[in-house]
Each structure stands twice: as C-alpha cells, then as structure tokens.
C-alpha cells in the first residue's frame, strides 16, 4: 500500500486531486501532494493530465469515468481537447450548488464497482 499526503489546504480530499482514467492516464493535481506522493504518482501514471491552479479550483479532477465517458463539474478547453484526443467523451454537469458544500461530481456517486479488501 502507498499513501499520498495532501499538503495544500485547498485540496482536502484525494478525490479533488486525482481522477484515474485508465491504466496509464489520470487527471491530477500534483501540487496538492507531498514529495513522496508525487513520486508515487509519477511511477504509476505514465500519462498524467496535470491541472493548473484555476482548473483544479473548479474540481475538474472530481469527475466520474464510465468507459470512455467522463462526467465533470467543469472542463477547460485545454483539458477537454486532451481528453478528446485520448478518445474520451466529456459531459459537464452543473453541480454548482454542491460545489458550495465542497464536493463535485464524484462526491455525488456511490461506487458499486469497487472491491473492498479485508473483513
């Protein structure tokens, strides 16, 4: 098991700094992580889509990926172009009221495709 420590108070949960897309790609906010976390992510994610501070502030990494479809709370033109170049279909969902409470699209879901270890 590897851990990532969040070091920027603007990013209080991993889900707003990391959105895995597939086995090699993810939407990431590495400035939110400690040095060890950045090294771990660099080892695991060979094609990161790094968000700048403005993109990260929109909770763009707090998205839901279903196959080649991505539902996002916001998507800048730059991020959208890269995702489309990678073969993803982007849909932006207005969750503005929920953003005020500190969450985005991913926070509004219940993942049923996750296997939990241990018992």
PASE-924468 format. One record per atom (N, C-alpha, C, O): residue number from 1; residue in one letter; atom name; x, y, z. Coordinates in nm, 4 decimals. Layout:
BEGIN
NUM_A_CA_X_Y_Z
...
***
This chain:
BEGIN
1_X_N_0.0840_-0.1175_0.0000
1_X_CA_0.0000_0.0000_0.0000
1_X_C_0.0887_0.1241_0.0000
1_X_O_0.1926_0.1283_0.0660
2_X_N_0.0460_0.2237_-0.0745
2_X_CA_0.1182_0.3510_-0.0799
2_X_C_0.0234_0.4616_-0.0376
2_X_O_-0.0976_0.4526_-0.0584
3_X_N_0.0786_0.5648_0.0211
3_X_CA_-0.0059_0.6745_0.0657
3_X_C_0.0368_0.8048_0.0004
3_X_O_0.1509_0.8214_-0.0428
4_X_N_-0.0573_0.8953_-0.0050
4_X_CA_-0.0318_1.0291_-0.0569
4_X_C_-0.0797_1.1257_0.0504
4_X_O_-0.1949_1.1197_0.0934
5_X_N_0.0084_1.2141_0.0932
5_X_CA_-0.0312_1.3138_0.1914
5_X_C_-0.0650_1.4433_0.1189
5_X_O_0.0122_1.4917_0.0361
6_X_N_-0.1800_1.4980_0.1507
6_X_CA_-0.2214_1.6251_0.0934
6_X_C_-0.1562_1.7374_0.1730
6_X_O_-0.1640_1.7393_0.2958
7_X_N_-0.0915_1.8316_0.1031
7_X_CA_-0.0142_1.9354_0.1714
7_X_C_-0.0668_2.0769_0.1451
7_X_O_-0.0085_2.1743_0.1927
8_X_N_-0.1745_2.0886_0.0708
8_X_CA_-0.2327_2.2190_0.0408
8_X_C_-0.3760_2.2183_0.0944
8_X_O_-0.4572_2.1350_0.0542
9_X_N_-0.4063_2.3099_0.1839
9_X_CA_-0.5380_2.3083_0.2491
9_X_C_-0.6543_2.3293_0.1526
9_X_O_-0.7682_2.2977_0.1868
10_X_N_-0.6287_2.3815_0.0339
10_X_CA_-0.7365_2.3954_-0.0652
10_X_C_-0.7841_2.2600_-0.1147
10_X_O_-0.8969_2.2465_-0.1622
11_X_N_-0.6985_2.1607_-0.1034
11_X_CA_-0.7292_2.0258_-0.1517
11_X_C_-0.7342_1.9326_-0.0311
11_X_O_-0.6321_1.8793_0.0122
12_X_N_-0.8525_1.9143_0.0214
12_X_CA_-0.8728_1.8438_0.1478
12_X_C_-0.9120_1.6982_0.1308
12_X_O_-0.9359_1.6282_0.2293
13_X_N_-0.9190_1.6519_0.0065
13_X_CA_-0.9534_1.5115_-0.0165
13_X_C_-0.8896_1.4672_-0.1474
13_X_O_-0.8846_1.5435_-0.2438
14_X_N_-0.8413_1.3443_-0.1504
14_X_CA_-0.7739_1.2931_-0.2695
14_X_C_-0.8618_1.3019_-0.3940
14_X_O_-0.8111_1.3245_-0.5039
15_X_N_-0.9923_1.2844_-0.3780
15_X_CA_-1.0840_1.2847_-0.4927
15_X_C_-1.0883_1.4172_-0.5688
15_X_O_-1.1354_1.4207_-0.6825
16_X_N_-1.0409_1.5246_-0.5095
16_X_CA_-1.0391_1.6504_-0.5836
16_X_C_-0.9008_1.6788_-0.6425
16_X_O_-0.8774_1.7850_-0.7002
17_X_N_-0.8089_1.5816_-0.6269
17_X_CA_-0.6742_1.5970_-0.6830
17_X_C_-0.6346_1.4828_-0.7755
17_X_O_-0.5283_1.4880_-0.8373
18_X_N_-0.7176_1.3803_-0.7863
18_X_CA_-0.6801_1.2610_-0.8621
18_X_C_-0.8039_1.1931_-0.9183
18_X_O_-0.8958_1.1573_-0.8446
19_X_N_-0.8049_1.1759_-1.0510
19_X_CA_-0.9132_1.1044_-1.1181
19_X_C_-0.8516_1.0058_-1.2168
19_X_O_-0.8102_1.0458_-1.3256
20_X_N_-0.8448_0.8769_-1.1806
20_X_CA_-0.7898_0.7790_-1.2742
20_X_C_-0.8804_0.7640_-1.3955
20_X_O_-1.0027_0.7566_-1.3835
21_X_N_-0.8175_0.7596_-1.5128
21_X_CA_-0.8926_0.7440_-1.6377
21_X_C_-0.8825_0.6022_-1.6916
21_X_O_-0.9822_0.5429_-1.7328
22_X_N_-0.7620_0.5490_-1.6909
22_X_CA_-0.7374_0.4112_-1.7359
22_X_C_-0.6063_0.3655_-1.6708
22_X_O_-0.5613_0.4268_-1.5739
23_X_N_-0.5461_0.2608_-1.7218
23_X_CA_-0.4251_0.2046_-1.6599
23_X_C_-0.3033_0.2958_-1.6663
23_X_O_-0.2090_0.2765_-1.5894
24_X_N_-0.3023_0.3962_-1.7572
24_X_CA_-0.1852_0.4831_-1.7704
24_X_C_-0.2141_0.6306_-1.7523
24_X_O_-0.1219_0.7104_-1.7358
25_X_N_-0.3395_0.6675_-1.7551
25_X_CA_-0.3747_0.8090_-1.7554
25_X_C_-0.4594_0.8467_-1.6339
25_X_O_-0.5357_0.7663_-1.5805
26_X_N_-0.4425_0.9727_-1.5926
26_X_CA_-0.5233_1.0267_-1.4832
26_X_C_-0.5221_1.1780_-1.4908
26_X_O_-0.4281_1.2383_-1.5425
27_X_N_-0.6276_1.2385_-1.4387
27_X_CA_-0.6315_1.3824_-1.4181
27_X_C_-0.5735_1.4049_-1.2788
27_X_O_-0.6193_1.3440_-1.1821
28_X_N_-0.4736_1.4912_-1.2679
28_X_CA_-0.4013_1.5039_-1.1416
28_X_C_-0.3736_1.6498_-1.1041
28_X_O_-0.3687_1.7387_-1.1891
29_X_N_-0.3558_1.6704_-0.9741
29_X_CA_-0.3144_1.7995_-0.9184
29_X_C_-0.1941_1.7713_-0.8278
29_X_O_-0.2088_1.7697_-0.7056
30_X_N_-0.0756_1.7492_-0.8852
30_X_CA_0.0404_1.7087_-0.8048
30_X_C_0.0860_1.8135_-0.7039
30_X_O_0.1518_1.7785_-0.6059
31_X_N_0.0533_1.9406_-0.7246
31_X_CA_0.0920_2.0425_-0.6267
31_X_C_0.0224_2.0230_-0.4924
31_X_O_0.0643_2.0800_-0.3917
32_X_N_-0.0826_1.9435_-0.4906
32_X_CA_-0.1555_1.9172_-0.3670
32_X_C_-0.0903_1.8087_-0.2820
32_X_O_-0.1262_1.7919_-0.1655
33_X_N_0.0054_1.7345_-0.3387
33_X_CA_0.0630_1.6179_-0.2715
33_X_C_0.2025_1.6461_-0.2173
33_X_O_0.2714_1.7375_-0.2625
34_X_N_0.2418_1.5664_-0.1208
34_X_CA_0.3788_1.5745_-0.0692
34_X_C_0.4759_1.5146_-0.1716
34_X_O_0.4334_1.4553_-0.2707
35_X_N_0.6055_1.5303_-0.1474
35_X_CA_0.7069_1.4813_-0.2418
35_X_C_0.6931_1.3317_-0.2675
35_X_O_0.7026_1.2868_-0.3818
36_X_N_0.6709_1.2549_-0.1617
36_X_CA_0.6562_1.1102_-0.1780
36_X_C_0.5347_1.0798_-0.2665
36_X_O_0.5431_0.9956_-0.3559
37_X_N_0.4240_1.1466_-0.2427
37_X_CA_0.3037_1.1252_-0.3221
37_X_C_0.3261_1.1572_-0.4688
37_X_O_0.2777_1.0855_-0.5565
38_X_N_0.3996_1.2653_-0.4961
38_X_CA_0.4300_1.3000_-0.6363
38_X_C_0.5157_1.1916_-0.7007
38_X_O_0.4951_1.1579_-0.8173
39_X_N_0.6114_1.1367_-0.6263
39_X_CA_0.6951_1.0280_-0.6817
39_X_C_0.6114_0.9037_-0.7092
39_X_O_0.6263_0.8406_-0.8139
40_X_N_0.5242_0.8685_-0.6168
40_X_CA_0.4382_0.7506_-0.6350
40_X_C_0.3509_0.7675_-0.7579
40_X_O_0.3415_0.6768_-0.8406
41_X_N_0.2878_0.8817_-0.7702
41_X_CA_0.2001_0.9047_-0.8847
41_X_C_0.2783_0.9041_-1.0156
41_X_O_0.2296_0.8544_-1.1171
42_X_N_0.3989_0.9588_-1.0132
42_X_CA_0.4810_0.9595_-1.1346
42_X_C_0.5156_0.8165_-1.1778
42_X_O_0.5231_0.7874_-1.2972
43_X_N_0.5365_0.7276_-1.0801
43_X_CA_0.5642_0.5871_-1.1109
43_X_C_0.4406_0.5163_-1.1672
43_X_O_0.4524_0.4319_-1.2561
44_X_N_0.3243_0.5500_-1.1166
44_X_CA_0.2021_0.4786_-1.1520
44_X_C_0.1303_0.5357_-1.2740
44_X_O_0.0670_0.4612_-1.3488
45_X_N_0.1394_0.6657_-1.2943
45_X_CA_0.0659_0.7316_-1.4023
45_X_C_0.1652_0.7789_-1.5077
45_X_O_0.2378_0.8760_-1.4865
46_X_N_0.1680_0.7099_-1.6212
46_X_CA_0.2655_0.7434_-1.7254
46_X_C_0.2216_0.8602_-1.8126
46_X_O_0.3056_0.9259_-1.8740
47_X_N_0.0899_0.8875_-1.8192
47_X_CA_0.0388_0.9985_-1.8998
47_X_C_-0.0568_1.0831_-1.8145
47_X_O_-0.1787_1.0721_-1.8283
48_X_N_-0.0020_1.1665_-1.7274
48_X_CA_-0.0898_1.2485_-1.6440
48_X_C_-0.1431_1.3698_-1.7201
48_X_O_-0.0750_1.4247_-1.8066
49_X_N_-0.2623_1.4099_-1.6879
49_X_CA_-0.3186_1.5360_-1.7343
49_X_C_-0.3164_1.6275_-1.6117
49_X_O_-0.4050_1.6216_-1.5264
50_X_N_-0.2146_1.7113_-1.6049
50_X_CA_-0.1913_1.7950_-1.4874
50_X_C_-0.2779_1.9202_-1.4967
50_X_O_-0.2715_1.9950_-1.5943
51_X_N_-0.3581_1.9412_-1.3940
51_X_CA_-0.4416_2.0598_-1.3885
51_X_C_-0.3637_2.1772_-1.3324
51_X_O_-0.2838_2.1611_-1.2401
52_X_N_-0.3871_2.2957_-1.3883
52_X_CA_-0.3278_2.4153_-1.3287
52_X_C_-0.4172_2.4578_-1.2112
52_X_O_-0.5215_2.3968_-1.1878
53_X_N_-0.3773_2.5606_-1.1385
53_X_CA_-0.4491_2.6010_-1.0178
53_X_C_-0.5946_2.6401_-1.0469
53_X_O_-0.6844_2.6062_-0.9699
54_X_N_-0.6174_2.7107_-1.1566
54_X_CA_-0.7542_2.7509_-1.1903
54_X_C_-0.8409_2.6306_-1.2246
54_X_O_-0.9566_2.6239_-1.1831
55_X_N_-0.7866_2.5364_-1.2993
55_X_CA_-0.8620_2.4152_-1.3353
55_X_C_-0.8892_2.3311_-1.2106
55_X_O_-0.9986_2.2770_-1.1944
56_X_N_-0.7911_2.3207_-1.1241
56_X_CA_-0.8084_2.2431_-1.0011
56_X_C_-0.9161_2.3046_-0.9123
56_X_O_-0.9919_2.2327_-0.8472
57_X_N_-0.9227_2.4375_-0.9096
57_X_CA_-1.0208_2.5070_-0.8262
57_X_C_-1.1646_2.4802_-0.8691
57_X_O_-1.2570_2.5005_-0.7904
58_X_N_-1.1848_2.4348_-0.9926
58_X_CA_-1.3192_2.4016_-1.0406
58_X_C_-1.3583_2.2588_-1.0065
58_X_O_-1.4675_2.2137_-1.0412
59_X_N_-1.2685_2.1871_-0.9379
59_X_CA_-1.2885_2.0458_-0.9019
59_X_C_-1.2954_1.9565_-1.0249
59_X_O_-1.3651_1.8550_-1.0243
60_X_N_-1.2238_1.9936_-1.1301
60_X_CA_-1.2243_1.9142_-1.2533
60_X_C_-1.1774_1.7707_-1.2299
60_X_O_-1.2187_1.6799_-1.3021
61_X_N_-1.0924_1.7496_-1.1308
61_X_CA_-1.0471_1.6123_-1.1021
61_X_C_-1.1525_1.5322_-1.0267
61_X_O_-1.1396_1.4103_-1.0151
62_X_N_-1.2550_1.5967_-0.9760
62_X_CA_-1.3615_1.5270_-0.9042
62_X_C_-1.4685_1.4868_-1.0051
62_X_O_-1.5819_1.5345_-1.0015
63_X_N_-1.4286_1.3979_-1.0946
63_X_CA_-1.5117_1.3555_-1.2073
63_X_C_-1.5399_1.2066_-1.1998
63_X_O_-1.4787_1.1342_-1.1213
64_X_N_-1.6321_1.1626_-1.2814
64_X_CA_-1.6682_1.0211_-1.2879
64_X_C_-1.6370_0.9703_-1.4277
64_X_O_-1.6747_1.0319_-1.5274
65_X_N_-1.5676_0.8569_-1.4340
65_X_CA_-1.5312_0.7955_-1.5609
65_X_C_-1.6091_0.6652_-1.5758
65_X_O_-1.6041_0.5777_-1.4893
66_X_N_-1.6806_0.6543_-1.6862
66_X_CA_-1.7561_0.5332_-1.7174
66_X_C_-1.7171_0.4940_-1.8592
66_X_O_-1.7667_0.5516_-1.9561
67_X_N_-1.6287_0.3964_-1.8709
67_X_CA_-1.5776_0.3589_-2.0022
67_X_C_-1.5009_0.4746_-2.0623
67_X_O_-1.4032_0.5218_-2.0042
68_X_N_-1.5450_0.5213_-2.1801
68_X_CA_-1.4775_0.6351_-2.2425
68_X_C_-1.5567_0.7650_-2.2238
68_X_O_-1.5344_0.8621_-2.2961
69_X_N_-1.6483_0.7668_-2.1279
69_X_CA_-1.7276_0.8855_-2.0962
69_X_C_-1.6812_0.9430_-1.9631
69_X_O_-1.6560_0.8690_-1.8680
70_X_N_-1.6700_1.0758_-1.9568
70_X_CA_-1.6297_1.1429_-1.8339
70_X_C_-1.7332_1.2502_-1.8027
70_X_O_-1.7631_1.3355_-1.8863
71_X_N_-1.7872_1.2449_-1.6819
71_X_CA_-1.8787_1.3479_-1.6346
71_X_C_-1.7994_1.4349_-1.5373
71_X_O_-1.7446_1.3865_-1.4383
72_X_N_-1.7948_1.5659_-1.5685
72_X_CA_-1.7112_1.6589_-1.4934
72_X_C_-1.7942_1.7776_-1.4449
72_X_O_-1.8939_1.8129_-1.5079
73_X_N_-1.7541_1.8398_-1.3333
73_X_CA_-1.8230_1.9604_-1.2891
73_X_C_-1.7837_2.0832_-1.3720
73_X_O_-1.8583_2.1809_-1.3785
74_X_N_-1.6672_2.0773_-1.4346
74_X_CA_-1.6166_2.1845_-1.5210
74_X_C_-1.5064_2.1254_-1.6075
74_X_O_-1.4424_2.0269_-1.5705
75_X_N_-1.4851_2.1871_-1.7235
75_X_CA_-1.3802_2.1364_-1.8126
75_X_C_-1.3280_2.2516_-1.8973
75_X_O_-1.3997_2.3042_-1.9825
76_X_N_-1.2044_2.2903_-1.8740
76_X_CA_-1.1441_2.3960_-1.9548
76_X_C_-1.1244_2.3451_-2.0973
76_X_O_-1.1254_2.2245_-2.1220
77_X_N_-1.1067_2.4378_-2.1895
77_X_CA_-1.0856_2.3999_-2.3294
77_X_C_-0.9613_2.3124_-2.3424
77_X_O_-0.9624_2.2146_-2.4172
78_X_N_-0.8546_2.3460_-2.2707
78_X_CA_-0.7305_2.2682_-2.2787
78_X_C_-0.7531_2.1248_-2.2314
78_X_O_-0.7113_2.0301_-2.2981
79_X_N_-0.8178_2.1086_-2.1187
79_X_CA_-0.8436_1.9749_-2.0642
79_X_C_-0.9358_1.8976_-2.1579
79_X_O_-0.9121_1.7800_-2.1856
80_X_N_-1.0399_1.9628_-2.2063
80_X_CA_-1.1323_1.8972_-2.2990
80_X_C_-1.0641_1.8481_-2.4250
80_X_O_-1.0902_1.7369_-2.4709
81_X_N_-0.9767_1.9307_-2.4812
81_X_CA_-0.9040_1.8894_-2.6034
81_X_C_-0.8185_1.7661_-2.5757
81_X_O_-0.8146_1.6738_-2.6571
82_X_N_-0.7495_1.7639_-2.4606
82_X_CA_-0.6634_1.6493_-2.4304
82_X_C_-0.7463_1.5236_-2.4085
82_X_O_-0.7120_1.4169_-2.4594
83_X_N_-0.8535_1.5351_-2.3342
83_X_CA_-0.9383_1.4181_-2.3094
83_X_C_-0.9972_1.3651_-2.4400
83_X_O_-1.0002_1.2439_-2.4615
84_X_N_-1.0434_1.4532_-2.5261
84_X_CA_-1.0974_1.4096_-2.6551
84_X_C_-0.9893_1.3462_-2.7414
84_X_O_-1.0163_1.2495_-2.8126
85_X_N_-0.8666_1.3994_-2.7363
85_X_CA_-0.7556_1.3393_-2.8116
85_X_C_-0.7269_1.1983_-2.7620
85_X_O_-0.6832_1.1130_-2.8394
86_X_N_-0.7510_1.1732_-2.6347
86_X_CA_-0.7323_1.0398_-2.5783
86_X_C_-0.8530_0.9498_-2.6019
86_X_O_-0.8522_0.8340_-2.5603
87_X_N_-0.9566_1.0010_-2.6680
87_X_CA_-1.0733_0.9191_-2.7015
87_X_C_-1.1872_0.9258_-2.6021
87_X_O_-1.2771_0.8419_-2.6064
88_X_N_-1.1860_1.0227_-2.5130
88_X_CA_-1.2924_1.0351_-2.4142
88_X_C_-1.3990_1.1327_-2.4609
88_X_O_-1.3702_1.2308_-2.5293
89_X_N_-1.5214_1.1041_-2.4231
89_X_CA_-1.6360_1.1904_-2.4485
89_X_C_-1.6652_1.2628_-2.3175
89_X_O_-1.6936_1.1987_-2.2163
90_X_N_-1.6585_1.3954_-2.3188
90_X_CA_-1.6720_1.4750_-2.1966
90_X_C_-1.8117_1.5347_-2.1868
90_X_O_-1.8624_1.5930_-2.2826
91_X_N_-1.8731_1.5196_-2.0703
91_X_CA_-2.0010_1.5845_-2.0403
91_X_C_-1.9816_1.6660_-1.9128
91_X_O_-1.9309_1.6154_-1.8127
92_X_N_-2.0223_1.7922_-1.9175
92_X_CA_-2.0131_1.8787_-1.7996
92_X_C_-2.1503_1.8850_-1.7342
92_X_O_-2.2506_1.9148_-1.7991
93_X_N_-2.1527_1.8564_-1.6038
93_X_CA_-2.2769_1.8601_-1.5268
93_X_C_-2.2713_1.9779_-1.4301
93_X_O_-2.1737_1.9942_-1.3569
94_X_N_-2.3743_2.0585_-1.4300
94_X_CA_-2.3802_2.1723_-1.3399
94_X_C_-2.4110_2.1238_-1.1983
94_X_O_-2.5237_2.0854_-1.1672
95_X_N_-2.3103_2.1264_-1.1151
95_X_CA_-2.3270_2.0883_-0.9742
95_X_C_-2.2866_2.2056_-0.8850
95_X_O_-2.2354_2.1871_-0.7746
96_X_N_-2.3110_2.3275_-0.9359
96_X_CA_-2.2686_2.4486_-0.8674
96_X_C_-2.3116_2.4575_-0.7227
96_X_O_-2.2329_2.4983_-0.6373
97_X_N_-2.4345_2.4202_-0.6936
97_X_CA_-2.4813_2.4262_-0.5547
97_X_C_-2.4050_2.3284_-0.4663
97_X_O_-2.3746_2.3593_-0.3510
98_X_N_-2.3740_2.2113_-0.5194
98_X_CA_-2.2994_2.1133_-0.4409
98_X_C_-2.1541_2.1568_-0.4226
98_X_O_-2.0937_2.1291_-0.3189
99_X_N_-2.0972_2.2252_-0.5236
99_X_CA_-1.9603_2.2761_-0.5113
99_X_C_-1.9473_2.3693_-0.3912
99_X_O_-1.8425_2.3738_-0.3268
100_X_N_-2.0530_2.4432_-0.3611
100_X_CA_-2.0511_2.5328_-0.2451
100_X_C_-2.0295_2.4558_-0.1153
100_X_O_-1.9762_2.5099_-0.0184
101_X_N_-2.0709_2.3302_-0.1136
101_X_CA_-2.0547_2.2460_0.0053
101_X_C_-1.9210_2.1717_0.0041
101_X_O_-1.8883_2.1003_0.0988
102_X_N_-1.8436_2.1890_-0.1041
102_X_CA_-1.7112_2.1299_-0.1069
102_X_C_-1.6985_1.9991_-0.1809
102_X_O_-1.6030_1.9252_-0.1569
103_X_N_-1.7901_1.9672_-0.2695
103_X_CA_-1.7810_1.8429_-0.3451
103_X_C_-1.8142_1.8641_-0.4910
103_X_O_-1.8673_1.9684_-0.5291
104_X_N_-1.7830_1.7660_-0.5717
104_X_CA_-1.8092_1.7723_-0.7142
104_X_C_-1.8859_1.6506_-0.7600
104_X_O_-1.9588_1.5890_-0.6823
105_X_N_-1.8697_1.6163_-0.8852
105_X_CA_-1.9444_1.5068_-0.9459
105_X_C_-1.9155_1.3739_-0.8757
105_X_O_-2.0080_1.2996_-0.8429
106_X_N_-1.7890_1.3444_-0.8530
106_X_CA_-1.7522_1.2161_-0.7899
106_X_C_-1.8141_1.2025_-0.6515
106_X_O_-1.8543_1.0933_-0.6112
107_X_N_-1.8215_1.3123_-0.5799
107_X_CA_-1.8782_1.3091_-0.4442
107_X_C_-2.0274_1.2777_-0.4435
107_X_O_-2.0832_1.2427_-0.3395
108_X_N_-2.0914_1.2899_-0.5579
108_X_CA_-2.2345_1.2637_-0.5679
108_X_C_-2.2649_1.1203_-0.6101
108_X_O_-2.3793_1.0880_-0.6420
109_X_N_-2.1637_1.0347_-0.6106
109_X_CA_-2.1833_0.8979_-0.6570
109_X_C_-2.1612_0.7966_-0.5454
109_X_O_-2.1019_0.8261_-0.4416
110_X_N_-2.2096_0.6804_-0.5702
110_X_CA_-2.1831_0.5652_-0.4852
110_X_C_-2.1214_0.4595_-0.5751
110_X_O_-2.1903_0.4004_-0.6582
111_X_N_-1.9911_0.4354_-0.5588
111_X_CA_-1.9205_0.3408_-0.6447
111_X_C_-1.9588_0.1980_-0.6064
111_X_O_-1.9319_0.1530_-0.4951
112_X_N_-2.0204_0.1292_-0.6983
112_X_CA_-2.0587_-0.0093_-0.6748
112_X_C_-1.9628_-0.1064_-0.7428
112_X_O_-1.9773_-0.2279_-0.7298
113_X_N_-1.8653_-0.0529_-0.8150
113_X_CA_-1.7702_-0.1379_-0.8871
113_X_C_-1.6365_-0.1501_-0.8143
113_X_O_-1.5371_-0.1911_-0.8742
114_X_N_-1.6331_-0.1153_-0.6872
114_X_CA_-1.5097_-0.1181_-0.6089
114_X_C_-1.5120_-0.2388_-0.5162
114_X_O_-1.6098_-0.2628_-0.4455
115_X_N_-1.4028_-0.3140_-0.5178
115_X_CA_-1.3919_-0.4277_-0.4269
115_X_C_-1.3131_-0.3843_-0.3039
115_X_O_-1.2033_-0.3296_-0.3153
116_X_N_-1.3693_-0.4088_-0.1878
116_X_CA_-1.3028_-0.3736_-0.0626
116_X_C_-1.2287_-0.4942_-0.0084
116_X_O_-1.2835_-0.6044_-0.0054
117_X_N_-1.1052_-0.4748_0.0343
117_X_CA_-1.0258_-0.5851_0.0889
117_X_C_-1.0510_-0.6029_0.2367
117_X_O_-1.1102_-0.5172_0.3023
118_X_N_-1.0057_-0.7143_0.2875
118_X_CA_-1.0164_-0.7418_0.4307
118_X_C_-1.1583_-0.7743_0.4739
118_X_O_-1.2508_-0.7762_0.3928
119_X_N_-1.1732_-0.7993_0.5999
119_X_CA_-1.3084_-0.8226_0.6533
119_X_C_-1.3096_-0.8141_0.8013
119_X_O_-1.4146_-0.8310_0.8632
***
